[in-house]
Amino acid sequence: MGIAVQSLSKSFGDHQVLRDISFSINKGETTVLLGSSGAGKSTLLRMLNLLESPDQGTLNIANMEFTFHKGQKPSPSSASAKACQLRRKVGMVFQQYHLWPHMTVLANLMEAPVQQGISKAEARDKAIGLLERMGLPDKANAWPSSLSGGQQQRVAIARALMLSPEVLLFDEPTAALDPAITNQVVEIINELQASGITMVVVTHEVDFARKIASRVVYLENGEIVEEGTAERFTAPQTSAFKSYLQH
């Protein structure tokens, strides 16, 4: 099993963002979290590497299990240590890329592995190999500000891959990209899927989702309305998902 979540819920103040979320993802699958803005999909994604802590429920991911009880907070030091351990196994590519502007592309890729104790030489070799894989071998010494949005996105993906994660999370990876660059991201995600990595991708773009998903989870107002294999794109089981696919 790649990921299993059971009865996850999350509120911010009086606003309940997610209600009783349960689903499972097999290892090596690419699952799309689909839905309109405000459906709760980005909050759910952030829970998968504990950038947001659920109020209650169980999360099993990358062979680590976390249980949350309403009103019960783990000690900050314990929670932080487990979250750091998890994030070595669960990489994330953010919508805004979050590249460090004061570091070159190569330094951006090398920073986390070197902090984890990997030698600079080994980190450099891996970084150069990933830049070649992303079609950016000539950008190692470039500054992030000199790159296009599509190039920054590919650098962000390469950086997330530097720690060889078991799971890779994407938050709206094509939101600011034109169609040609979106197709490059599609190719990268499909290539990664062929390598066996488990991926979860948040998007509201149906065409993009169709091109990458082996599974889909459709959310509305913090609840799962429909989930299943990619066949649901051609044979939706609910009127709500059918309507969303047509908009």
PAZAPA-4460 file (N, C-alpha, C; in steps of 0.05 Angstrom, whole numbers, plus 32768, in hexadecimal, padded with zeros to 4 digits):
% residues 247
    n_x    n_y    n_z   ca_x   ca_y   ca_z    c_x    c_y    c_z   seq   type   mol
   8011   7FE8   8000   8000   8000   8000   8012   8019   8000     1      M     A
   800B   802C   7FEF   801A   8045   7FEE   8010   8059   8003     2      G     A
   7FF6   805E   8003   7FEB   8072   8015   7FCF   8068   801E     3      I     A
   7FC9   806A   8037   7FAD   8065   8041   7FA6   807B   8055     4      A     A
   7F90   8088   8050   7F86   809B   8064   7F6A   8092   806D     5      V     A
   7F65   8096   8087   7F4C   808C   8092   7F40   80A2   80A4     6      Q     A
   7F29   80AC   809C   7F19   80BE   80AD   7F28   80D8   80B4     7      S     A
   7F37   80E3   80A1   7F45   80FC   80A7   7F31   8113   80A6     8      L     A
   7F34   8125   80BA   7F24   813D   80BA   7F36   8155   80C2     9      S     A
   7F2E   816D   80B9   7F3E   8184   80BF   7F2C   819D   80BF    10      K     A
   7F2F   81AD   80D4   7F21   81C7   80D6   7F35   81DD   80DB    11      S     A
   7F2F   81F4   80D0   7F3D   820D   80D7   7F29   821F   80E5    12      F     A
   7F2B   8221   80FF   7F17   822F   810F   7EFC   8221   810C    13      G     A
   7EE8   8230   8105   7ECD   8225   8102   7EC8   8219   80E6    14      D     A
   7EDC   821C   80D5   7ED8   8212   80B9   7EE3   81F6   80B5    15      H     A
   7ED2   81E3   80B0   7EDB   81C8   80AC   7EE4   81C5   808E    16      Q     A
   7EFD   81C0   808A   7F09   81BF   806F   7F06   81A3   8063    17      V     A
   7F0A   818E   8074   7F09   8172   806B   7EF8   8162   807F    18      L     A
   7EE7   8151   8075   7ED5   8141   8086   7ED9   8123   8080    19      R     A
   7EE3   8114   8093   7EE2   80F7   8092   7EED   80EC   8077    20      D     A
   7F05   80F3   8070   7F12   80EC   8057   7F1F   80D0   805A    21      I     A
   7F18   80BD   8049   7F24   80A3   8048   7F29   809A   802C    22      S     A
   7F41   8091   8026   7F47   8085   800C   7F62   8077   800E    23      F     A
   7F68   8067   7FFA   7F82   8059   7FF9   7F8D   805A   7FDD    24      S     A
   7FA8   805A   7FDC   7FB6   805C   7FC3   7FCB   8045   7FC2    25      I     A
   7FCB   8036   7FAD   7FDF   8021   7FAA   7FFB   802D   7FA4    26      N     A
   800F   801F   7FAC   802A   8028   7FA6   802E   802A   7F87    27      K     A
   803A   8040   7F7F   803F   8044   7F62   8029   8051   7F52    28      G     A
   8012   8056   7F5F   7FFC   8063   7F51   8000   8082   7F51    29      E     A
   7FF4   808E   7F3D   7FF2   80AC   7F3C   7FD5   80B3   7F41    30      T     A
   7FD0   80BF   7F58   7FB4   80C6   7F60   7FB1   80E4   7F5E    31      T     A
   7F9C   80ED   7F50   7F96   8109   7F4E   7F80   8110   7F62    32      V     A
   7F85   8125   7F72   7F70   8131   7F83   7F64   8148   7F73    33      L     A
   7F4B   8144   7F6A   7F3E   8156   7F58   7F27   8164   7F65    34      L     A
   7F23   817D   7F5E   7F0C   818C   7F69   7F10   81AA   7F65    35      G     A
   7EFA   81B8   7F6A   7EFB   81D6   7F67   7F0B   81E2   7F7E    36      S     A
   7F12   81FB   7F7A   7F20   820A   7F8F   7F0E   820A   7FA9    37      S     A
   7F1B   8204   7FC0   7F0C   8203   7FD9   7F02   81E8   7FE0    38      G     A
   7F07   81D4   7FCF   7EFD   81B9   7FD4   7F0C   81AB   7FEB    39      A     A
   7F24   81B5   7FF1   7F34   81A9   8007   7F4B   8198   7FFD    40      G     A
   7F50   8197   7FE3   7F64   8185   7FD8   7F81   818D   7FE0    41      K     A
   7F87   81A7   7FE0   7FA2   81AE   7FE8   7FA7   81AA   8005    42      S     A
   7F93   81AE   8016   7F96   81A8   8033   7F9B   818A   8037    43      T     A
   7F8C   817A   8028   7F90   815D   802A   7FAC   8155   8021    44      L     A
   7FB5   8161   800C   7FD0   815B   8002   7FE5   8162   8017    45      L     A
   7FE2   8179   8024   7FF6   8182   8038   7FF5   8170   8050    46      R     A
   7FDE   8163   8056   7FDD   8150   806C   7FEF   8137   8066    47      M     A
   7FF2   8131   804D   8000   8118   8046   801E   811A   804C    48      L     A
   8029   8132   8050   8044   8133   805C   8045   8145   8074    49      N     A
   802E   8147   8081   802B   8154   809C   8033   8172   809C    50      L     A
   8030   817F   8084   8031   819C   8085   8018   81A8   8092    51      L     A
   8003   8198   8091   7FEB   819E   80A1   7FE5   8185   80B2    52      E     A
   7FDE   8189   80CA   7FD8   8172   80DC   7FBA   816D   80DD    53      S     A
   7FB1   8155   80D7   7F94   8150   80D9   7F8A   8152   80F6    54      P     A
   7F71   8159   80F9   7F64   8159   8113   7F60   813D   811E    55      D     A
   7F59   812B   810C   7F55   810F   8114   7F57   80FD   80FB    56      Q     A
   7F5B   80E4   8100   7F5E   80D0   80EB   7F78   80C2   80EB    57      G     A
   7F7D   80B2   80D7   7F95   80A2   80D5   7FA2   80A6   80B9    58      T     A
   7FBC   80A9   80B9   7FCB   80AC   80A0   7FE1   8097   809F    59      L     A
   7FE1   8087   808A   7FF6   8073   8086   8003   8079   806B    60      N     A
   801C   8080   806B   802A   8089   8053   8048   8082   8055    61      I     A
   8053   8078   803F   806F   8071   803F   8078   8060   8057    62      A     A
   8067   804C   805E   806B   803A   8074   806E   8048   808F    63      N     A
   8061   805F   8092   805F   806D   80AB   8042   8071   80B2    64      M     A
   803A   806D   80CB   801E   8071   80D2   801C   8087   80E7    65      E     A
   8008   8098   80E3   8002   80AE   80F5   7FE4   80AE   80FD    66      F     A
   7FDF   80B0   8117   7FC3   80B0   8120   7FBE   80CB   812E    67      T     A
   7FA8   80D7   8128   7FA1   80F1   8134   7F86   80EF   8142    68      F     A
   7F85   80FB   815A   7F6D   80FA   816A   7F64   8116   816F    69      H     A
   7F4A   811B   816D   7F3F   8136   8170   7F46   8141   818C    70      K     A
   7F51   8159   818C   7F57   8166   81A5   7F71   815D   81B2    71      G     A
   7F7F   814A   81A5   7F98   8140   81B1   7FAF   8147   819F    72      Q     A
   7FC1   8158   81A9   7FD8   8161   8199   7FF1   8152   81A2    73      K     A
   8001   8147   818F   801B   813B   8196   802E   8151   819F    74      P     A
   8043   8149   81AE   8057   815D   81B6   8064   8168   819D    75      S     A
   806A   8182   819C   8076   818E   8184   808F   8181   817B    76      P     A
   80A1   817A   818E   80BA   816E   8186   80B6   8152   817A    77      S     A
   80A4   8143   8185   809E   8128   817A   8092   812A   815F    78      S     A
   807E   813D   815C   8071   8140   8142   8084   814A   812D    79      A     A
   8096   815C   8134   80A9   8167   8121   80BD   8151   8118    80      S     A
   80C6   8141   812A   80D9   812C   8123   80CC   8118   8110    81      A     A
   80B3   8110   8115   80A6   80FD   8104   80A0   8109   80E9    82      K     A
   8099   8123   80E9   8093   8131   80D0   80AC   8132   80BE    83      A     A
   80C3   8138   80CB   80DC   8139   80BC   80E3   811E   80B0    84      C     A
   80DF   8109   80C0   80E4   80EE   80B7   80D2   80E7   809F    85      Q     A
   80B9   80EF   80A1   80A6   80EA   808B   80AE   80F9   8071    86      L     A
   80B7   8112   8074   80BD   8122   805C   80D6   8119   804E    87      R     A
   80E6   8108   805A   80FC   80FC   804B   80F1   80E7   8038    88      R     A
   80D9   80DD   803D   80CD   80C8   802D   80B8   80D3   801A    89      K     A
   80AD   80EA   8021   8096   80F6   8013   809E   8112   8009    90      V     A
   80A4   8114   7FEF   80AC   812D   7FE4   8094   813E   7FDB    91      G     A
   8098   8158   7FD9   8082   8169   7FD0   808C   817E   7FBD    92      M     A
   807C   8182   7FA8   8081   8197   7F94   806A   81AC   7F97    93      V     A
   8072   81C4   7F9F   805E   81D8   7FA6   8056   81E8   7F8D    94      F     A
   803E   81F4   7F8E   8033   8203   7F78   8046   821B   7F72    95      Q     A
   8051   8227   7F86   8062   823F   7F81   8080   8238   7F7F    96      Q     A
   8086   821E   7F7C   80A1   8214   7F78   80B3   8215   7F92    97      Y     A
   80B3   822C   7FA0   80C2   822F   7FB8   80E0   822A   7FB5    98      H     A
   80EB   8231   7F9E   8108   822F   7F9B   8116   8245   7FAB    99      L     A
   812D   8240   7FB6   813B   8254   7FC5   8149   8267   7FB2   100      W     A
   8141   8281   7FB2   814A   8294   7F9E   8168   829A   7FA0   101      P     A
   8174   8297   7FB7   8190   829E   7FBB   81A2   8287   7FB5   102      H     A
   8197   8271   7FAB   81A8   8259   7FA4   81A5   8253   7F87   103      M     A
   81BA   8249   7F7A   81B8   8240   7F5F   81A6   8227   7F5E   104      T     A
   819F   821F   7F46   818E   8207   7F42   819C   81EF   7F4F   105      V     A
   81B6   81EC   7F4A   81C5   81D5   7F54   81C4   81D5   7F73   106      L     A
   81C9   81ED   7F7F   81C9   81EF   7F9C   81AD   81E9   7FA8   107      A     A
   8198   81F2   7F9A   817D   81EC   7FA2   8179   81CE   7FA4   108      N     A
   8183   81BF   7F91   8180   81A2   7F91   8191   8194   7FA6   109      L     A
   81A9   819F   7FAB   81BC   8191   7FBD   81B6   8196   7FDA   110      M     A
   81A8   81AC   7FE1   81A6   81B5   7FFC   819B   81A0   800F   111      E     A
   8184   8195   8009   8177   8182   801C   8187   8168   801F   112      A     A
   8191   815B   8009   81A0   8143   800C   81BA   8147   801D   113      P     A
   81C7   815E   8019   81E0   8163   8028   81D9   8167   8046   114      V     A
   81C2   8174   804B   81B9   8177   8067   81B3   815C   8074   115      Q     A
   81AB   8149   8063   81A4   812E   806D   81BD   811C   806F   116      Q     A
   81D4   8127   8069   81ED   8118   806C   81F8   810C   8053   117      G     A
   81EC   8110   803C   81F7   8106   8023   820E   8117   801B   118      I     A
   8224   810B   8010   823B   811B   8009   8235   812E   7FF2   119      S     A
   8243   8144   7FF1   823F   8158   7FDC   8243   814C   7FC0   120      K     A
   8257   813B   7FBE   825D   812F   7FA4   8246   811E   7F9A   121      A     A
   823B   810E   7FAD   8225   80FC   7FA6   820C   810C   7F9F   122      E     A
   8207   8121   7FAF   81F0   8132   7FAB   81F2   8141   7F90   123      A     A
   820A   814A   7F8A   820F   8158   7F71   820A   8146   7F59   124      R     A
   8214   812D   7F5A   8210   811A   7F45   81F3   8114   7F40   125      D     A
   81E4   8111   7F56   81C8   810B   7F54   81B9   8123   7F48   126      K     A
   81C0   813B   7F52   81B3   8153   7F48   81B7   8157   7F2A   127      A     A
   81CF   8153   7F21   81D5   8156   7F05   81C6   8142   7EF4   128      I     A
   81C4   8129   7EFF   81B5   8114   7EF1   8197   811B   7EEF   129      G     A
   818C   8126   7F04   816F   812E   7F04   816A   8146   7EF2   130      L     A
   817D   8159   7EF1   817A   816F   7EDE   817A   8166   7EC1   131      L     A
   818B   8152   7EBC   818B   8147   7EA0   8170   8139   7E9B   132      E     A
   8166   812B   7EAF   814C   811D   7EAC   8136   8130   7EA7   133      R     A
   8138   8148   7EB3   8123   815D   7EB0   8127   816E   7E97   134      M     A
   813C   8168   7E88   8142   8178   7E70   814E   8193   7E76   135      G     A
   815C   8196   7E8D   8168   81AF   7E95   8186   81AD   7E9C   136      L     A
   8195   819E   7E8C   81B1   819A   7E94   81C2   81B3   7E94   137      P     A
   81B9   81C8   7E85   81C8   81E1   7E83   81C0   81F5   7E98   138      D     A
   81AE   81EE   7EAA   81A4   8201   7EBD   81AF   81FE   7EDA   139      K     A
   81C3   81ED   7EDD   81CE   81E7   7EF8   81D7   8200   7F06   140      A     A
   81E4   8212   7EF8   81EF   822A   7F05   81DE   8242   7F02   141      N     A
   81C5   823F   7EF8   81B3   8255   7EF4   81A5   825C   7F0F   142      A     A
   819C   8275   7F10   818C   827D   7F28   816F   8279   7F22   143      W     A
   815F   8271   7F35   8142   826C   7F31   8134   8283   7F22   144      P     A
   813C   829C   7F29   812E   82B3   7F1D   8132   82B5   7EFE   145      S     A
   8146   82A7   7EF4   814C   82A8   7ED7   813C   8292   7EC8   146      S     A
   812E   8281   7ED6   8120   826B   7ECA   8103   8272   7EC4   147      L     A
   80F8   8265   7EAF   80DB   8267   7EAA   80CC   8258   7EBF   148      S     A
   80B1   825C   7EBF   80A1   824D   7ED2   80A3   822F   7ECF   149      G     A
   80A3   8226   7EB5   80A5   820A   7EB0   80C0   81FE   7EB9   150      G     A
   80D5   820E   7EB5   80F0   8205   7EBE   80F1   8203   7EDC   151      Q     A
   80E6   8218   7EE9   80E6   8217   7F07   80D6   81FF   7F11   152      Q     A
   80C0   81F8   7F04   80B0   81E2   7F0C   80C0   81C8   7F0A   153      Q     A
   80CF   81C5   7EF4   80DF   81AD   7EF0   80F6   81AC   7F05   154      R     A
   8102   81C3   7F0C   8116   81C3   7F21   810A   81BB   7F3B   155      V     A
   80F1   81C4   7F41   80E4   81BD   7F5A   80DF   819F   7F5B   156      A     A
   80D7   8193   7F45   80D3   8176   7F44   80ED   8168   7F49   157      I     A
   8103   8171   7F3C   811D   8165   7F3F   8126   8167   7F5D   158      A     A
   8121   817E   7F69   8129   8181   7F85   8119   816D   7F97   159      R     A
   8100   816A   7F91   80F0   8157   7FA1   80F9   813A   7F9E   160      A     A
   8105   8134   7F87   810F   8119   7F82   812B   8113   7F8D   161      L     A
   8138   8128   7F97   8154   8125   7FA0   8156   8111   7FB8   162      M     A
   8142   810F   7FC8   8143   80FD   7FDF   8136   80E2   7FD9   163      L     A
   8131   80DC   7FBF   8126   80C3   7FB6   810D   80BC   7FC6   164      S     A
   80F8   80CE   7FC6   80E0   80C9   7FD6   80D0   80B1   7FCC   165      P     A
   80C2   80A4   7FDF   80B0   808E   7FD7   8096   809A   7FCC   166      E     A
   808F   80B2   7FD5   8076   80BF   7FCD   807D   80DB   7FC5   167      V     A
   8070   80E5   7FAF   8074   8100   7FA6   8059   810E   7FA4   168      L     A
   8057   8125   7FB0   803E   8135   7FB1   8041   814E   7FA0   169      L     A
   802D   8154   7F90   802D   816C   7F7E   8015   817D   7F85   170      F     A
   8019   8196   7F8A   8003   81A9   7F8F   7FFF   81BB   7F76   171      D     A
   7FEB   81B6   7F67   7FE4   81C6   7F4F   7FFE   81CB   7F3E   172      E     A
   800B   81B6   7F34   8025   81B9   7F26   8023   81C8   7F0C   173      P     A
   800B   81CB   7F00   8009   81D8   7EE6   7FF9   81F2   7EE7   174      T     A
   7FF4   81FC   7F00   7FE2   8213   7F03   7FEB   822B   7EF3   175      A     A
   8005   8230   7EF2   800E   8249   7EE5   801C   8244   7ECB   176      A     A
   8018   822C   7EBF   8028   8224   7EA8   8016   8224   7E8F   177      L     A
   8023   822B   7E78   8014   822A   7E5F   8012   820D   7E55   178      D     A
   8001   8207   7E41   7FFC   81EB   7E39   8014   81DB   7E31   179      P     A
   8027   81E8   7E23   803F   81D9   7E1B   8050   81D0   7E33   180      A     A
   8053   81E2   7E46   8062   81DB   7E5E   8053   81C7   7E6F   181      I     A
   8038   81C9   7E70   8028   81B6   7E7E   802D   819A   7E73   182      T     A
   802F   8197   7E59   8035   817D   7E4D   8050   8172   7E55   183      N     A
   8063   8184   7E5A   807D   817A   7E64   807A   816F   7E80   184      Q     A
   806A   817C   7E90   8065   8172   7EAC   8056   8157   7EAA   185      V     A
   8044   8154   7E98   8036   813B   7E93   804A   8124   7E8D   186      V     A
   805D   812A   7E7B   8071   8116   7E74   8082   810F   7E8B   187      E     A
   808A   8122   7E9C   809B   811D   7EB3   808C   810B   7EC7   188      I     A
   8072   8112   7ECC   8063   8102   7EE0   805E   80E6   7ED6   189      I     A
   8059   80E3   7EBC   8055   80C8   7EB1   806F   80B8   7EB1   190      N     A
   8085   80C5   7EAD   809F   80B7   7EAE   80A5   80AE   7ECB   191      E     A
   809F   80C0   7EDE   80A2   80B9   7EFA   8091   80A2   7F02   192      L     A
   8078   80A1   7EF8   8066   808B   7EFE   8071   8071   7EF4   193      Q     A
   807E   8071   7EDD   808A   8059   7ED2   80A1   804F   7EE4   194      A     A
   80AD   8061   7EF4   80C3   8059   7F05   80B8   804E   7F20   195      S     A
   809E   804F   7F25   8092   8042   7F3C   808D   8053   7F54   196      G     A
   8092   806E   7F52   808D   807F   7F68   806F   8084   7F6B   197      I     A
   8066   8086   7F84   8049   808D   7F89   8046   80AB   7F89   198      T     A
   8032   80B5   7F7A   802E   80D2   7F78   8011   80D9   7F7E   199      M     A
   800E   80F1   7F8B   7FF4   80FD   7F8F   7FF6   8119   7F84   200      V     A
   7FE3   8120   7F73   7FE4   8139   7F64   7FC9   8148   7F69   201      V     A
   7FCB   8160   7F74   7FB4   8172   7F77   7FB1   8183   7F5D   202      V     A
   7F99   8183   7F52   7F94   8194   7F3B   7F76   819A   7F39   203      T     A
   7F6F   81AF   7F2A   7F53   81B3   7F23   7F50   81B0   7F05   204      H     A
   7F66   81A9   7EF7   7F66   81A8   7ED9   7F60   818B   7ED0   205      E     A
   7F49   8188   7EC5   7F3F   816D   7EBD   7F51   8161   7EA7   206      V     A
   7F58   8170   7E93   7F69   8165   7E7D   7F84   815B   7E87   207      D     A
   7F90   816B   7E98   7FAA   8163   7EA4   7FA6   814A   7EB5   208      F     A
   7F91   8149   7EC5   7F8C   8131   7ED6   7F88   8118   7EC5   209      A     A
   7F7A   811A   7EAF   7F75   8103   7E9E   7F8F   80F7   7E93   210      R     A
   7FA3   8108   7E8E   7FBC   8100   7E82   7FCF   80F2   7E95   211      K     A
   7FCB   80F5   7EAF   7FDE   80EA   7EC2   7FD3   80D6   7ED6   212      I     A
   7FB9   80D6   7EDA   7FAD   80C8   7EF1   7FAA   80AA   7EEC   213      A     A
   7FB1   809A   7F00   7FA9   807E   7F00   7F91   807B   7F13   214      S     A
   7F8E   808F   7F26   7F77   8090   7F38   7F6F   80AD   7F3B   215      R     A
   7F55   80B1   7F41   7F4B   80CC   7F46   7F3B   80CD   7F60   216      V     A
   7F3E   80E2   7F6F   7F2E   80E7   7F87   7F22   8103   7F82   217      V     A
   7F07   8104   7F80   7EFA   811D   7F7B   7EED   8128   7F94   218      Y     A
   7EF4   8140   7F9C   7EEA   814C   7FB4   7ED8   8164   7FAF   219      L     A
   7EC4   8167   7FC0   7EB3   8180   7FC1   7EAF   8187   7FDE   220      E     A
   7EB3   81A0   7FE5   7EAD   81AA   8000   7EB8   8198   8016   221      N     A
   7ED1   818F   8012   7EDF   8180   8027   7ED7   8163   802A   222      G     A
   7EC9   8158   8016   7EC1   813C   8018   7EC7   812F   7FFD   223      E     A
   7ECD   8115   7FFE   7ED1   8105   7FE6   7EB5   80FF   7FDA   224      I     A
   7EB1   8108   7FC1   7E98   8102   7FB3   7E9B   80E9   7FA2   225      V     A
   7EB3   80E5   7F96   7EB7   80CE   7F85   7ED4   80C7   7F84   226      E     A
   7EDB   80AD   7F84   7EF7   80A5   7F80   7EF7   808A   7F71   227      E     A
   7F0D   8086   7F64   7F10   806D   7F55   7F27   806E   7F41   228      G     A
   7F28   805B   7F30   7F3D   805A   7F1B   7F38   8070   7F07   229      T     A
   7F4C   8073   7EF5   7F49   8088   7EE0   7F32   8083   7ECE   230      A     A
   7F26   806B   7ECE   7F0E   8066   7EBE   7EF7   8079   7EC6   231      E     A
   7EF8   8084   7EDE   7EE2   8096   7EE7   7EE1   80AF   7ED5   232      R     A
   7EF7   80B6   7EC8   7EF6   80CD   7EB6   7EE3   80C9   7E9F   233      F     A
   7EE0   80B0   7E96   7ECE   80AA   7E80   7EB4   809E   7E89   234      T     A
   7EB3   8094   7EA2   7E9B   8089   7EAD   7E96   8092   7ECA   235      A     A
   7E91   80AC   7ECE   7E8D   80B6   7EE9   7E74   80A9   7EF6   236      P     A
   7E75   80A5   7F10   7E60   8097   7F1E   7E4D   80AA   7F2C   237      Q     A
   7E55   80C4   7F2E   7E43   80D7   7F3C   7E3D   80EE   7F29   238      T     A
   7E26   80FB   7F2C   7E1F   8112   7F1B   7E31   8129   7F21   239      S     A
   7E3B   812C   7F3A   7E4D   8142   7F41   7E67   8140   7F32   240      A     A
   7E73   8128   7F31   7E8C   8125   7F23   7E88   8128   7F04   241      F     A
   7E72   811D   7EFA   7E6C   8120   7EDE   7E6A   813D   7ED6   242      K     A
   7E5C   814C   7EE7   7E59   8169   7EE2   7E74   8177   7EE2   243      S     A
   7E85   8170   7EF6   7EA0   817D   7EF8   7EB0   8177   7EDF   244      Y     A
   7EAF   815F   7ED5   7EBF   8157   7EBD   7EB6   8167   7EA4   245      L     A
   7E9D   8170   7EA4   7E93   817E   7E8D   7E96   819C   7E8E   246      Q     A
   7E9E   81A7   7EA5   7EA0   81C4   7EA7   7EB8   81D0   7E99   247      H     A
***
